Amino acid sequence: MNQTIVGYGELLLRLSPIEHGNLIEQTASLKMEFAGAEANIIADLALLGHATSFTTALPNNPVGRSANQFLQKNGIKTHNIIWDEGRVGAYYIEHGTSIRGTRVTYDRANSSICNHPIRAEKWSTIFEKTSYFILTGITPSLSQICRDNIRIALPIAKEKGVKVVFDLNYRRTLWSTAAARTSFESILPFVDILIGNTGSAYDVFGIQTDKVEDYSSLEKASQQAAEQLEKLGNFEWIGMTLRLQKSANKHLLGGIIKKENYCFSKPIDVKVVDRLGGGDAFAAAMLHGIIRDWPLEEIVNFGTAAFGATQTIQGDINYLTEEELLSIASGNLKGYVKR
């Protein structure tokens, strides 16, 4: 029986103008979807064929039940969801183009996940037959209860031999850098696989790198940041996403993975359709490659292919198959028609 990959975090209602690229002020209709950093990673892994489960809290109302159906539709087990009479957090996304950047507006304060303690006994049950625990820096920002849940969960995960995957994922609008650093420093001793980028390394830990002027200098700066992050824990793996932004929808994307040595991906030039979900896709694809025991070069190029491909799809989820991603990773980037 396959062991399960477990995620803990918030599943949000994602609302965006029906006309892709429009502003909230000019639209009368919103498209309703669901997303969230940990949920995105778990969904991407489920779609790649892994057994997954998601732990969160949802209200027992039509919106909460729809969120639960979203998870189940993507092959994620939801038996550890906590049900209450609260609310689903939401965010509004206005997709940028050309010189206008993408904008996200949160409406997630006091959502259901913020108010539910999870006792040690429950975490012990959740981690039965579990291989990996997916967590990002967004969840501890939500409430003291969420931080306490993580504090209780991590030692139990380690006791049971569960590998912890942590994406730094700092969000400036949710909490201060000082609060994030304190929280992250308590999490990092338990982390086996760390994922981040130069921005989160600087924002949270003040890690300075050489100036970025082109893709080559971005690679150098990302390795410098990874080398400093490496000192903060005893990580088996470190993954870094690279994004050189030429405009709102023209990006050069790449990745770095560190096991014993550093391995750099081939960069991919992408016309961005939807800015969100790319880093989550990289994290999921990286873990997929680790589980499959692929060579380091194959893992980093597969991760970058998932990173880039997800930016070409509306929504946060990467629906491409392993075969399609491997094709992109091998250099098939011209987007030929398949018939």
Secondary structure by P-SEA (a helix, b strand, c coil): cbbbbbbbbbbbbcccccccccccccccbbbbbcccaaaaaaaaaaaacccccccccccccaaaaaaaaaaaaacccccccccccbbbbbbbbbbbcccccbbbbbcccccccccccccaaaaaaaaccccbbbbccccccccaaaaaaaaacaaaaaaabbbbbbbcccccccccaaaaaaaaaaccccccbbbbcaaaaaacccccccccccaaaaaaaaaaaaaaaaaaccccbbbbbbbbcccccbbbbbccccccbbbbccbbbbbcccccaaaaaaaaaaaaaaaacccaaaaaaaaaaaaaaaaacccccccccaaaaaaaaaccccccccc
